Amino acid sequence: MSMEKASLRISLSKATAGMSARLRRYFKGLYTSAQPYHLARGDKLLALAISLLFLFIYALTVSHHVNVAGDSPEILGTGYSLGIMHPPGYPTYTMLCYIVSHAPVGSIAFRLNFFSSILHVLTLYVLFVVLIKITRHRAASAVTTAVIGISPLFWFYSLVAEVFPLNDLFAVLLVLVALMAREAWLENRSKACRRLIFLLLFLCGLSLTHHQTIVLVFPALLFLAAPAFLDSLGNIRRAAAGVALFISGLLPYAYIPLRAAQKPYANFGDPSSLSSFLAFISRRYYGSSRLWIGPQASHRVDMVFDYLKTLDKQIYMLGILLVLLGMYAMARKRRADFLAFFTVFLLAGVVFPLIANVALSNPFYVSTIERFYLMPTIMLSPFAAFGLAETIEFLKDAAKRMRARKIIQGTLAVSLVLLLCLPFYLPIKRTYEKVNLRNDLIGEGYLEDLIRPIADNSVLFLSGDVPIQLVDYYYQSCVKEKKDITTIIWSFWGQPWYMQHLRKWYPELNLPSEETPVDLQVENASYYRIWLLEHVIENNPQISAYYCIDNKILLSDDYRFVPGGLVYRILPSSESVDDDTLFQSLVDFFGELDPGIYDYSAYGENRRELMLVQYVSTIINQCASYFRDRGQLEKAITFNAMAYTLYPFQEYEFQTAEMYAQIGNWAEASALFEDYVEKGSYLDSKTWEALIKREEINLEEGLRR
């Protein structure tokens, strides 16, 4: 029996050796054109110069205040307080943010915003090194790196606290280490190759503790360094060491249950138990494939076209043409590299948008998905650099074929290259004006306006990403001098873990005990939340006032919403309100809003600041609805005019025209209906309705005369 086992081991060893030799010969042939490139002193100086240039540019334009982009307010609050972010928690980034946010420089917001600048500058440094190793062309690598650095999306997310800059850095760092491991393998430096593969495995694990979309880069690493992996992990002991290093990279995940067990204020989902932790890091209820759930978002192909449109805005049509040229040239000359970067593009730029499930219905959702386009765009840059290198060499050869002096040939070649790259740099002034966040005040301005009418010792129910993150995360954790406000997140309200959270942080709040019997009629989640809300109001007489962000919650007949600025006060239906006093207080409040902050024309089409301006105008319009429902049309017209001035939704104009007609101001009604018709589309039934109403008014006016 032992003889049979020994024979089997020998035959397996021979088969493995034969396969290994065949693979080695195959990879030698595949990577023949991918000869190692070691950076010269000039390359290192150029990489440093590019990095310092962009550090200066980003420092000039970085936001010094809390910004509403992405999850930035949440990051400020959880990073500063060492809390738990939304799934999968981003533990590595959270711990880095905690260190950076306590540096004695500037405000908390500035520290973490500028941290994104530093991360993206490091990304550009590593990207340049990757590009020059692939193209062996200094000018093409420098230009492509600069184009990525000044692209609107990359530049913008270099200026605000977000998780994506660190993800971008991990992506290019993994590619660089894979390239270095392959170079070591090609040069037969087995020890260096092994160390680099072990480092790569550790970084793969560590990168997974940040943004899980980094897995889309992993297949590219196999294409880039497959022979290095095979040689370095060729026996059980080395393979086990590699697995151990990968797992050790995942250790920052231990932060999540350990910190959650300490019950910090920012503790999303309380993932302190094993089951809740596994659900948390696997994004079972929250994640990239569940960005939006709704009938309009069934894995639509138009998400891919949205990425391609965004790509045109980032690197323009010239960049796309260079990418296509680079793909063709790289497929012919560096097939392994082509397969690597094309795979990342397919996964991150095509497959991911298909499964992301986002409805592109308004700026909020567009801005949500746009951040995910950063990594695939960066991973296309080797193609762009390769295409640019091919083009530059073609132009230089064309100049050499001219019968002219060398200095003239050189000058002509440089001029042609500069002319070729001009489309990349012409829009830089417009991009600067679009992304510059140095005087970005809308986040803090909106927060101050929201908090202003709220009384001390009150309860505020929050809903919507921006109000929740600004108030419950940033305001409660980062603002030193603040009002005594109990903030409750409506989407968490009623969940057992969140009720425990509220009992710890607001012990003075009389919440129903876990044994409190619940009427069967309120077992539905929505009704249960409303029952809880009214239970709290009835059992906490010490609370001075109750407010809510959303007035669409269906309260019982015992309570109602009354406008109170950017919030709604919850009052018993039996409590009377003087409409004249309320009207004047609201006019004064909205009159104090800074028009410079809420200037919709100052923000790009897919910016959340624009969405915030629209949201504030909607609140003012709802004040108009409040008075219109009470038959006070003159007051309602005042608020509709304010809302339309803030953001010109045509619906406001139509409503105002109807109210003017109801109070007999025919001239104003006719003028507004006419303006609505001129601005509207004849495919919209409302335009025809406005046209008919205008003609009816004009006919009645004619009969009166």
C-alpha positions as CSV (number, residue, x, y, z in Angstrom):
1,M,0.0,0.0,0.0
2,S,2.8,2.4,0.9
3,M,4.5,1.5,-2.4
4,E,1.3,2.5,-4.3
5,K,1.2,5.9,-2.4
6,A,4.8,6.6,-3.2
7,S,4.3,5.8,-6.8
8,L,1.3,8.0,-6.9
9,R,3.2,10.9,-5.3
10,I,6.1,10.5,-7.9
11,S,3.7,10.5,-10.8
12,L,1.9,13.5,-9.5
13,S,5.2,15.3,-9.0
14,K,6.2,14.6,-12.5
15,A,2.9,15.7,-13.9
16,T,3.0,18.9,-11.9
17,A,6.6,19.6,-13.0
18,G,5.7,19.0,-16.6
19,M,2.7,21.3,-16.3
20,S,4.7,23.9,-14.5
21,A,7.4,23.8,-17.3
22,R,4.7,24.1,-20.0
23,L,3.1,27.0,-18.2
24,R,6.4,28.7,-17.7
25,R,7.2,28.5,-21.4
26,Y,3.7,29.8,-22.2
27,F,4.0,32.8,-19.9
28,K,7.5,33.5,-21.2
29,G,6.0,33.8,-24.6
30,L,3.1,35.8,-23.4
31,Y,5.2,38.3,-21.5
32,T,8.1,38.6,-24.0
33,S,7.0,42.1,-25.0
34,A,6.4,43.1,-21.4
35,Q,10.0,43.6,-20.5
36,P,10.8,45.2,-17.1
37,Y,11.1,48.9,-16.9
38,H,12.9,50.5,-13.9
39,L,12.2,54.1,-13.3
40,A,15.1,56.5,-14.1
41,R,15.8,59.5,-11.9
42,G,14.0,61.7,-14.4
43,D,10.9,59.5,-14.1
44,K,10.8,59.8,-10.3
45,L,11.3,63.6,-10.4
46,L,8.5,63.9,-13.0
47,A,6.2,61.8,-10.8
48,L,7.0,64.0,-7.8
49,A,6.4,67.2,-9.8
50,I,3.0,66.0,-11.1
51,S,2.0,65.0,-7.5
52,L,3.1,68.4,-6.1
53,L,1.3,70.3,-8.8
54,F,-2.0,68.5,-8.1
55,L,-1.5,68.8,-4.4
56,F,-1.3,72.6,-4.9
57,I,-4.4,72.5,-7.2
58,Y,-6.5,70.5,-4.8
59,A,-5.3,72.5,-1.8
60,L,-6.6,75.7,-3.6
61,T,-10.0,74.2,-4.3
62,V,-10.7,71.8,-1.4
63,S,-13.8,72.3,0.7
64,H,-13.2,73.8,4.2
65,H,-16.8,73.0,5.3
66,V,-19.1,70.0,5.5
67,N,-20.2,69.1,2.0
68,V,-23.4,67.2,1.0
69,A,-21.7,65.1,-1.7
70,G,-22.1,61.3,-1.3
71,D,-21.7,60.2,2.3
72,S,-19.4,63.0,3.3
73,P,-21.3,64.2,6.4
74,E,-21.6,60.7,7.7
75,I,-17.8,60.2,7.2
76,L,-17.1,63.3,9.2
77,G,-19.3,62.2,12.1
78,T,-18.2,58.6,12.2
79,G,-14.6,59.3,11.5
80,Y,-14.3,61.9,14.2
81,S,-16.2,59.9,16.8
82,L,-14.7,56.5,15.8
83,G,-18.1,55.1,15.0
84,I,-19.5,52.5,12.5
85,M,-20.3,53.7,9.0
86,H,-22.9,52.1,6.7
87,P,-22.1,48.6,5.5
88,P,-19.6,47.2,5.0
89,G,-18.3,49.7,7.6
90,Y,-15.0,50.7,6.0
91,P,-13.0,50.0,9.1
92,T,-9.5,50.8,7.7
93,Y,-10.7,54.2,6.4
94,T,-12.6,54.9,9.6
95,M,-9.5,54.4,11.7
96,L,-7.5,56.6,9.4
97,C,-10.2,59.2,9.5
98,Y,-10.1,59.2,13.3
99,I,-6.4,59.9,13.3
100,V,-6.6,62.6,10.6
101,S,-9.7,64.3,12.0
102,H,-7.9,65.0,15.3
103,A,-4.9,66.7,13.7
104,P,-4.5,70.2,15.0
105,V,-5.0,71.9,11.6
106,G,-8.2,73.6,10.4
107,S,-11.7,72.4,11.0
108,I,-12.7,68.7,11.2
109,A,-14.3,69.0,7.8
110,F,-11.2,70.5,6.2
111,R,-9.0,67.8,7.7
112,L,-11.0,65.0,6.2
113,N,-11.7,66.8,2.9
114,F,-8.0,67.4,2.5
115,F,-7.3,63.8,3.4
116,S,-9.1,62.9,0.2
117,S,-6.9,65.3,-1.7
118,I,-3.8,63.6,-0.3
119,L,-5.1,60.1,-1.2
120,H,-5.9,61.2,-4.8
121,V,-2.5,62.8,-5.2
122,L,-0.9,59.5,-4.1
123,T,-3.1,57.8,-6.6
124,L,-1.8,60.0,-9.4
125,Y,1.8,59.3,-8.3
126,V,1.3,55.5,-8.4
127,L,-0.7,55.8,-11.6
128,F,2.1,57.6,-13.4
129,V,4.5,54.8,-12.3
130,V,2.1,52.2,-13.6
131,L,1.7,54.0,-16.9
132,I,5.4,54.5,-17.6
133,K,6.1,50.8,-16.8
134,I,3.5,49.8,-19.4
135,T,4.1,52.4,-22.1
136,R,7.8,53.1,-21.4
137,H,6.9,56.6,-22.6
138,R,7.4,59.5,-20.2
139,A,5.4,62.2,-22.1
140,A,2.4,60.0,-22.7
141,S,2.3,58.8,-19.1
142,A,2.6,62.4,-17.7
143,V,-0.2,63.7,-20.0
144,T,-2.5,60.8,-19.2
145,T,-2.0,61.2,-15.5
146,A,-2.6,64.9,-15.7
147,V,-5.8,64.3,-17.7
148,I,-7.1,62.0,-15.0
149,G,-6.1,64.5,-12.3
150,I,-8.1,67.4,-13.9
151,S,-11.1,65.3,-15.0
152,P,-14.2,66.8,-13.3
153,L,-15.2,63.7,-11.3
154,F,-11.8,62.8,-10.1
155,W,-11.1,66.5,-9.2
156,F,-14.4,66.9,-7.4
157,Y,-13.9,63.8,-5.2
158,S,-10.4,65.0,-4.3
159,L,-12.0,67.9,-2.5
160,V,-14.6,66.2,-0.2
161,A,-14.4,63.4,2.5
162,E,-15.4,60.2,0.7
163,V,-14.4,56.5,0.6
164,F,-13.6,56.5,-3.1
165,P,-10.1,58.2,-3.1
166,L,-8.7,55.4,-0.9
167,N,-10.4,52.8,-3.1
168,D,-8.7,54.4,-6.1
169,L,-5.4,54.3,-4.4
170,F,-5.7,50.7,-3.5
171,A,-6.7,49.9,-7.1
172,V,-3.6,51.4,-8.7
173,L,-1.3,50.2,-5.9
174,L,-2.5,46.6,-6.5
175,V,-1.7,46.9,-10.2
176,L,1.7,48.4,-9.5
177,V,2.7,45.6,-7.1
178,A,1.5,43.0,-9.6
179,L,3.6,44.6,-12.3
180,M,6.6,44.7,-10.0
181,A,6.1,41.0,-9.1
182,R,6.0,40.1,-12.8
183,E,9.2,42.1,-13.5
184,A,10.9,40.2,-10.7
185,W,9.7,36.9,-12.2
186,L,11.0,37.9,-15.7
187,E,14.4,38.8,-14.2
188,N,14.5,35.5,-12.3
189,R,14.6,37.3,-8.9
190,S,12.6,34.6,-7.2
191,K,12.9,36.0,-3.6
192,A,11.8,39.5,-4.6
193,C,9.0,38.0,-6.7
194,R,7.8,35.9,-3.7
195,R,7.9,38.9,-1.3
196,L,6.0,41.1,-3.8
197,I,3.3,38.4,-4.3
198,F,3.0,38.0,-0.5
199,L,2.7,41.8,-0.2
200,L,0.1,41.8,-3.0
201,L,-2.0,39.2,-1.2
202,F,-1.9,41.2,2.0
203,L,-2.9,44.3,0.2
204,C,-5.8,42.4,-1.5
205,G,-7.1,41.5,2.0
206,L,-6.5,45.0,3.3
207,S,-8.3,46.6,0.4
208,L,-11.3,44.4,1.0
209,T,-11.7,46.0,4.4
210,H,-12.4,49.2,2.6
211,H,-14.5,49.2,-0.5
212,Q,-15.6,45.8,-1.7
213,T,-15.8,46.9,-5.4
214,I,-12.0,46.4,-5.3
215,V,-12.7,42.7,-6.1
216,L,-13.4,43.9,-9.7
217,V,-9.6,44.6,-9.9
218,F,-8.5,41.1,-8.7
219,P,-8.9,39.3,-12.0
220,A,-6.6,41.8,-13.6
221,L,-3.9,40.9,-11.1
222,L,-4.0,37.3,-12.3
223,F,-3.5,38.4,-15.9
224,L,-0.7,40.8,-14.9
225,A,1.2,38.4,-12.7
226,A,0.0,34.8,-13.2
227,P,3.5,33.3,-13.5
228,A,4.6,35.1,-10.4
229,F,1.7,33.7,-8.5
230,L,2.4,30.2,-9.7
231,D,6.1,30.3,-8.9
232,S,5.7,32.0,-5.5
233,L,2.8,29.8,-4.3
234,G,4.1,26.6,-5.9
235,N,4.0,24.5,-2.7
236,I,1.6,24.0,0.2
237,R,3.7,25.9,2.7
238,R,4.0,29.0,0.5
239,A,0.4,28.8,-0.5
240,A,-0.6,28.6,3.2
241,A,1.6,31.6,3.9
242,G,-0.1,33.5,1.1
243,V,-3.6,32.6,2.5
244,A,-2.5,33.7,6.0
245,L,-1.2,37.0,4.7
246,F,-4.5,37.6,2.8
247,I,-6.5,36.8,6.0
248,S,-4.2,39.1,8.1
249,G,-5.1,41.9,5.7
250,L,-8.7,41.4,6.7
251,L,-8.0,41.9,10.4
252,P,-9.3,45.5,10.4
253,Y,-12.8,44.0,10.1
254,A,-12.4,43.0,13.8
255,Y,-12.8,46.7,14.6
256,I,-16.4,46.6,13.6
257,P,-17.9,44.1,16.2
258,L,-15.4,45.3,18.9
259,R,-16.3,48.9,18.5
260,A,-20.0,48.3,17.9
261,A,-20.0,46.4,21.3
262,Q,-18.9,49.6,22.9
263,K,-22.1,51.3,21.6
264,P,-20.7,54.5,20.0
265,Y,-23.2,57.1,19.0
266,A,-22.7,56.4,15.3
267,N,-23.4,52.7,15.2
268,F,-25.1,51.7,12.0
269,G,-27.0,48.5,12.6
270,D,-25.1,47.6,15.8
271,P,-23.1,44.8,14.2
272,S,-21.8,43.5,17.5
273,S,-23.1,39.9,17.3
274,L,-21.7,37.3,14.9
275,S,-25.0,37.1,12.8
276,S,-25.4,40.9,12.6
277,F,-21.7,41.3,11.8
278,L,-21.8,38.8,8.9
279,A,-25.0,40.4,7.5
280,F,-23.3,43.8,7.9
281,I,-20.1,43.1,6.0
282,S,-21.9,41.1,3.3
283,R,-24.3,44.0,2.7
284,R,-27.3,41.8,3.0
285,Y,-29.7,44.7,3.4
286,Y,-27.6,47.5,2.0
287,G,-25.0,47.5,-0.8
288,S,-23.8,48.2,-4.3
289,S,-26.4,45.9,-5.9
290,R,-29.2,47.5,-3.8
291,L,-28.5,51.2,-4.4
292,W,-32.0,51.6,-5.5
293,I,-35.1,49.3,-5.2
294,G,-38.0,50.2,-7.4
295,P,-40.0,49.5,-10.5
296,Q,-37.9,51.8,-12.6
297,A,-34.6,50.0,-11.9
298,S,-34.6,46.5,-13.1
299,H,-30.9,46.1,-14.1
300,R,-31.2,48.4,-17.1
301,V,-28.8,48.6,-20.0
302,D,-29.1,52.4,-19.9
303,M,-26.8,52.4,-16.9
304,V,-23.9,51.4,-19.2
305,F,-24.7,54.2,-21.5
306,D,-24.8,56.6,-18.6
307,Y,-21.2,55.5,-17.7
308,L,-20.2,56.1,-21.3
309,K,-21.7,59.6,-21.3
310,T,-19.9,60.3,-18.0
311,L,-16.7,59.1,-19.6
312,D,-17.1,61.6,-22.4
313,K,-17.4,64.3,-19.8
314,Q,-14.3,63.1,-18.0
315,I,-11.7,62.5,-20.8
316,Y,-13.7,63.8,-23.7
317,M,-14.1,62.3,-27.2
318,L,-10.3,62.6,-27.8
319,G,-9.6,60.5,-24.7
320,I,-12.1,57.9,-25.8
321,L,-10.5,57.7,-29.3
322,L,-7.0,57.3,-27.7
323,V,-8.5,54.6,-25.4
324,L,-9.7,52.7,-28.5
325,L,-6.4,53.1,-30.3
326,G,-4.6,52.0,-27.2
327,M,-6.7,48.9,-26.9
328,Y,-5.9,47.9,-30.5
329,A,-2.2,48.6,-30.0
330,M,-2.0,46.9,-26.6
331,A,-3.9,43.8,-27.8
332,R,-1.2,43.4,-30.5
333,K,1.9,44.3,-28.5
334,R,1.1,43.5,-24.8
335,R,-1.7,40.9,-24.8
336,A,-1.5,40.1,-21.1
337,D,-1.8,43.8,-20.1
338,F,-4.7,44.2,-22.6
339,L,-6.6,41.3,-21.0
340,A,-6.0,42.7,-17.5
341,F,-7.3,46.2,-18.1
342,F,-10.0,45.2,-20.5
343,T,-11.3,42.8,-17.9
344,V,-11.5,45.5,-15.2
345,F,-13.3,47.8,-17.7
346,L,-15.9,45.1,-18.4
347,L,-16.4,44.3,-14.8
348,A,-16.4,47.9,-13.3
349,G,-17.7,49.8,-16.3
350,V,-20.2,47.4,-17.8
351,V,-21.2,44.6,-15.4
352,F,-21.3,46.7,-12.2
353,P,-23.6,49.4,-13.7
354,L,-25.9,46.7,-14.9
355,I,-26.3,45.3,-11.4
356,A,-26.2,48.6,-9.5
357,N,-29.9,49.0,-9.9
358,V,-30.1,52.8,-9.9
359,A,-33.0,54.8,-11.4
360,L,-31.5,57.8,-13.2
361,S,-34.5,59.9,-12.3
362,N,-33.0,62.9,-10.5
363,P,-29.6,64.5,-9.5
364,F,-29.5,62.6,-6.2
365,Y,-29.5,59.1,-7.9
366,V,-27.2,60.2,-10.7
367,S,-24.7,61.6,-8.2
368,T,-25.0,58.4,-6.2
369,I,-23.8,56.2,-9.1
370,E,-21.3,58.6,-10.6
371,R,-18.8,58.0,-7.8
372,F,-18.5,54.4,-8.9
373,Y,-17.3,55.5,-12.3
374,L,-14.0,56.7,-10.9
375,M,-12.2,53.3,-10.7
376,P,-13.1,52.1,-14.2
377,T,-12.1,55.4,-15.7
378,I,-8.7,55.2,-14.0
379,M,-8.3,51.6,-15.2
380,L,-8.9,52.8,-18.8
381,S,-5.9,55.2,-18.5
382,P,-3.3,52.6,-19.5
383,F,-5.1,52.3,-22.9
384,A,-5.3,56.1,-23.2
385,A,-1.6,56.3,-22.4
386,F,-0.7,53.6,-24.8
387,G,-2.7,55.2,-27.6
388,L,-1.2,58.6,-26.9
389,A,2.3,57.0,-27.0
390,E,1.6,55.4,-30.3
391,T,0.3,58.8,-31.7
392,I,3.3,60.8,-30.4
393,E,5.7,58.3,-31.9
394,F,3.8,58.5,-35.2
395,L,4.0,62.3,-35.2
396,K,7.7,62.2,-34.4
397,D,8.4,59.8,-37.2
398,A,6.4,62.0,-39.6
399,A,8.4,65.0,-38.5
400,K,11.7,63.1,-39.1
401,R,10.7,62.3,-42.6
402,M,10.5,65.9,-43.5
403,R,13.7,67.3,-45.1
404,A,14.4,69.9,-42.5
405,R,16.9,70.5,-39.7
406,K,16.6,68.5,-36.5
407,I,15.7,71.5,-34.4
408,I,12.8,72.2,-36.8
409,Q,11.8,68.6,-36.8
410,G,11.8,68.6,-33.0
411,T,9.9,71.8,-32.7
412,L,7.3,70.6,-35.2
413,A,6.9,67.3,-33.3
414,V,6.4,69.1,-30.0
415,S,4.0,71.5,-31.5
416,L,1.9,68.7,-33.0
417,V,1.8,66.9,-29.6
418,L,0.8,70.1,-27.8
419,L,-1.9,70.7,-30.4
420,L,-3.1,67.1,-30.0
421,C,-3.4,67.5,-26.2
422,L,-5.1,70.9,-26.4
423,P,-8.7,69.5,-26.1
424,F,-7.8,68.1,-22.7
425,Y,-6.6,71.4,-21.2
426,L,-9.0,73.9,-22.9
427,P,-11.9,73.1,-20.5
428,I,-9.7,73.4,-17.4
429,K,-11.1,76.9,-16.5
430,R,-14.7,75.7,-16.8
431,T,-13.9,72.6,-14.8
432,Y,-12.2,74.7,-12.1
433,E,-15.3,76.9,-11.8
434,K,-17.5,73.8,-11.7
435,V,-15.7,71.9,-9.0
436,N,-14.1,74.6,-6.8
437,L,-15.4,74.0,-3.3
438,R,-13.2,76.5,-1.4
439,N,-16.3,78.7,-0.6
440,D,-18.8,75.9,-0.5
441,L,-21.2,76.8,2.3
442,I,-24.5,75.2,1.3
443,G,-24.0,72.2,3.7
444,E,-23.4,74.3,6.8
445,G,-25.9,76.9,5.6
446,Y,-28.7,74.4,5.2
447,L,-27.8,72.8,8.6
448,E,-28.0,76.2,10.4
449,D,-31.3,77.0,8.7
450,L,-32.7,73.6,9.5
451,I,-31.7,73.8,13.2
452,R,-32.6,77.6,13.6
453,P,-36.4,77.2,14.4
454,I,-36.0,74.1,16.6
455,A,-36.4,74.7,20.3
456,D,-34.0,73.3,22.9
457,N,-35.0,70.1,24.6
458,S,-36.9,68.9,21.6
459,V,-37.1,65.7,19.5
460,L,-36.4,65.8,15.7
461,F,-37.4,62.9,13.5
462,L,-35.1,62.7,10.5
463,S,-35.5,61.2,7.1
464,G,-33.6,61.5,3.8
465,D,-29.9,60.9,3.4
466,V,-28.8,64.5,3.5
467,P,-30.7,65.6,6.6
468,I,-29.8,62.4,8.4
469,Q,-26.1,62.7,7.7
470,L,-25.9,66.4,8.3
471,V,-27.8,66.4,11.6
472,D,-27.5,63.0,13.2
473,Y,-23.9,62.3,12.2
474,Y,-22.1,65.6,11.6
475,Y,-24.0,68.0,13.9
476,Q,-24.3,65.6,16.8
477,S,-20.7,64.4,16.7
478,C,-18.7,67.3,15.3
479,V,-20.4,70.6,16.3
480,K,-19.2,71.7,19.8
481,E,-21.8,74.4,20.6
482,K,-25.2,72.9,19.7
483,K,-28.8,72.8,20.8
484,D,-30.1,70.1,23.1
485,I,-32.0,68.1,20.4
486,T,-32.8,64.4,20.4
487,T,-32.4,63.2,16.8
488,I,-34.2,60.0,15.7
489,I,-33.7,58.4,12.3
490,W,-37.1,57.5,10.9
491,S,-36.0,54.5,8.8
492,F,-34.4,52.9,11.9
493,W,-37.2,53.9,14.3
494,G,-38.8,50.8,15.8
495,Q,-36.0,48.4,15.0
496,P,-34.8,46.6,18.2
497,W,-31.2,47.5,17.8
498,Y,-32.0,51.2,17.3
499,M,-34.4,51.3,20.3
500,Q,-31.6,50.0,22.4
501,H,-29.3,52.6,20.9
502,L,-31.8,55.4,21.9
503,R,-32.2,54.0,25.4
504,K,-28.4,54.3,25.9
505,W,-27.9,57.7,24.4
506,Y,-31.2,59.3,25.5
507,P,-32.0,57.7,28.9
508,E,-34.3,60.6,29.8
509,L,-36.6,59.7,26.8
510,N,-39.5,57.5,28.0
511,L,-39.6,54.8,25.3
512,P,-42.0,51.8,25.4
513,S,-40.4,48.8,27.0
514,E,-39.8,45.6,25.0
515,E,-42.7,44.0,26.9
516,T,-45.2,46.8,26.0
517,P,-48.1,45.1,24.3
518,V,-48.6,46.3,20.7
519,D,-52.0,46.4,19.0
520,L,-52.2,44.0,16.1
521,Q,-53.2,46.9,13.8
522,V,-49.7,48.5,14.2
523,E,-47.6,45.4,13.5
524,N,-47.1,46.7,10.0
525,A,-43.7,48.5,10.1
526,S,-45.0,51.9,8.9
527,Y,-48.0,51.9,11.3
528,Y,-45.7,50.6,14.1
529,R,-43.4,53.6,13.7
530,I,-46.3,56.0,13.8
531,W,-47.7,54.3,16.9
532,L,-44.2,54.6,18.5
533,L,-44.0,58.3,17.6
534,E,-47.4,59.1,19.2
535,H,-46.6,56.9,22.2
536,V,-43.4,59.0,22.8
537,I,-45.3,62.3,22.5
538,E,-48.0,61.1,25.0
539,N,-45.5,59.8,27.5
540,N,-42.8,62.5,27.5
541,P,-44.3,65.8,28.8
542,Q,-40.9,67.1,29.6
543,I,-40.0,67.4,25.9
544,S,-40.8,71.0,24.7
545,A,-41.5,70.2,21.1
546,Y,-41.5,67.6,18.4
547,Y,-40.4,68.1,14.8
548,C,-40.2,66.1,11.6
549,I,-38.4,66.5,8.3
550,D,-41.1,64.8,6.3
551,N,-44.8,65.8,6.4
552,K,-45.9,62.8,4.4
553,I,-46.0,60.5,7.4
554,L,-49.6,59.5,8.0
555,L,-50.3,60.6,11.5
556,S,-53.6,59.6,13.3
557,D,-56.4,62.2,13.5
558,D,-55.1,63.2,16.9
559,Y,-52.0,65.0,15.5
560,R,-51.1,67.2,12.5
561,F,-48.1,68.9,10.9
562,V,-47.6,72.6,11.0
563,P,-44.9,74.3,8.9
564,G,-41.9,75.5,10.9
565,G,-39.2,76.6,8.5
566,L,-37.3,73.6,7.0
567,V,-39.0,71.3,9.5
568,Y,-42.6,70.6,10.5
569,R,-43.8,70.8,14.0
570,I,-46.0,67.9,15.3
571,L,-49.0,69.4,17.2
572,P,-52.1,67.9,18.7
573,S,-55.0,68.5,16.4
574,S,-56.8,70.2,19.2
575,E,-54.1,72.9,19.6
576,S,-55.0,76.0,17.6
577,V,-52.5,78.0,15.5
578,D,-52.8,81.6,14.6
579,D,-52.4,81.7,10.9
580,D,-51.3,85.3,10.7
581,T,-48.6,84.8,13.2
582,L,-47.4,81.6,11.5
583,F,-47.5,83.3,8.1
584,Q,-45.3,86.2,9.3
585,S,-42.8,84.0,11.0
586,L,-42.5,81.8,7.9
587,V,-42.1,84.9,5.7
588,D,-39.4,86.2,8.0
589,F,-37.6,82.8,8.1
590,F,-37.5,82.2,4.4
591,G,-36.6,85.8,3.8
592,E,-33.4,85.3,5.8
593,L,-32.2,82.4,3.6
594,D,-29.0,83.4,1.9
595,P,-29.7,83.6,-1.9
596,G,-26.0,83.2,-2.6
597,I,-26.0,79.7,-0.9
598,Y,-29.2,78.6,-2.5
599,D,-28.3,79.7,-6.0
600,Y,-29.3,76.8,-8.2
601,S,-27.3,78.1,-11.2
602,A,-24.1,77.8,-9.2
603,Y,-24.3,74.0,-9.1
604,G,-23.8,71.3,-11.8
605,E,-26.6,69.2,-13.1
606,N,-25.7,66.1,-11.1
607,R,-24.7,67.7,-7.9
608,R,-26.5,67.1,-4.6
609,E,-26.3,70.8,-3.8
610,L,-28.7,71.3,-6.7
611,M,-31.0,68.6,-5.2
612,L,-30.8,70.4,-1.9
613,V,-31.9,73.7,-3.5
614,Q,-34.8,71.9,-5.1
615,Y,-35.7,70.3,-1.8
616,V,-35.8,73.7,0.0
617,S,-38.0,75.2,-2.7
618,T,-40.3,72.2,-2.3
619,I,-40.6,72.9,1.4
620,I,-41.6,76.5,0.7
621,N,-44.1,75.2,-1.8
622,Q,-45.6,73.0,0.8
623,C,-46.1,76.0,3.0
624,A,-48.1,77.4,0.2
625,S,-50.2,74.2,0.1
626,Y,-50.8,74.5,3.8
627,F,-52.4,78.0,3.5
628,R,-54.1,77.1,0.2
629,D,-55.8,74.1,1.9
630,R,-57.0,76.6,4.6
631,G,-58.5,78.9,1.9
632,Q,-55.9,81.7,2.4
633,L,-54.8,82.1,-1.2
634,E,-53.0,85.4,-0.9
635,K,-50.7,83.8,1.7
636,A,-50.2,80.7,-0.5
637,I,-49.3,82.9,-3.5
638,T,-46.6,84.6,-1.5
639,F,-44.9,81.3,-0.7
640,N,-45.3,79.9,-4.2
641,A,-43.6,83.1,-5.5
642,M,-40.7,82.5,-3.0
643,A,-40.4,78.8,-4.1
644,Y,-40.4,79.7,-7.8
645,T,-37.7,82.3,-7.2
646,L,-35.5,79.8,-5.4
647,Y,-36.0,77.1,-8.1
648,P,-38.2,77.6,-11.1
649,F,-40.3,74.5,-11.1
650,Q,-43.0,75.1,-13.7
651,E,-45.6,73.4,-11.5
652,Y,-45.3,76.3,-9.0
653,E,-46.1,78.7,-11.8
654,F,-49.2,76.7,-12.8
655,Q,-50.4,76.6,-9.2
656,T,-49.9,80.3,-8.7
657,A,-51.8,81.0,-11.9
658,E,-54.7,78.9,-10.7
659,M,-54.8,80.7,-7.4
660,Y,-54.8,84.1,-9.1
661,A,-57.7,83.0,-11.2
662,Q,-59.6,81.9,-8.0
663,I,-59.2,85.3,-6.4
664,G,-60.2,87.1,-9.5
665,N,-56.8,88.5,-10.6
666,W,-57.3,87.6,-14.2
667,A,-54.4,89.6,-15.6
668,E,-51.8,87.9,-13.4
669,A,-53.4,84.5,-14.0
670,S,-53.4,84.9,-17.8
671,A,-49.8,86.1,-17.9
672,L,-48.6,83.1,-15.8
673,F,-50.6,80.6,-17.9
674,E,-49.1,82.2,-21.0
675,D,-45.6,82.0,-19.6
676,Y,-46.2,78.3,-18.7
677,V,-47.3,77.5,-22.2
678,E,-44.3,79.2,-23.7
679,K,-41.9,77.3,-21.5
680,G,-43.7,74.0,-21.5
681,S,-43.8,71.1,-24.0
682,Y,-46.8,70.4,-26.1
683,L,-46.3,66.7,-25.3
684,D,-47.3,67.6,-21.7
685,S,-51.0,67.5,-21.0
686,K,-50.5,70.3,-18.4
687,T,-49.3,72.6,-21.2
688,W,-52.6,72.1,-23.0
689,E,-54.5,72.6,-19.8
690,A,-52.7,75.9,-19.2
691,L,-53.5,76.9,-22.8
692,I,-57.2,76.2,-22.3
693,K,-57.3,78.1,-19.0
694,R,-55.6,81.1,-20.5
695,E,-58.1,81.2,-23.4
696,E,-61.0,80.8,-21.0
697,I,-59.7,83.8,-19.0
698,N,-59.2,85.9,-22.1
699,L,-62.7,85.0,-23.3
700,E,-64.2,86.0,-19.9
701,E,-62.2,89.2,-19.9
702,G,-63.5,90.0,-23.4
703,L,-67.1,89.3,-22.4
704,R,-66.7,91.7,-19.4
705,R,-65.6,94.5,-21.6
